[in-house]
């Protein structure tokens, strides 16, 4: 398992997780500008990090993604 594979997997999962959290905020208030303002608070970043780590852990447990 190379370092570039692990870093690439983490960065990719982080970006997708942050986009999912952003989409949830946009869907919750249906106004784009306030939703993206809320996406920059620490709770949104913590949710993205948690979602990233859960996805990474699921990939490791199931044997996919990182070997």
ABEGO torsion letter per residue (X at the ends): XBAAAAAAAAAAAAAAAAAAAAAAAAAAAGBAAAAAAAAABAAAAAAAAAAAAAAAAAAAAAGBGBX
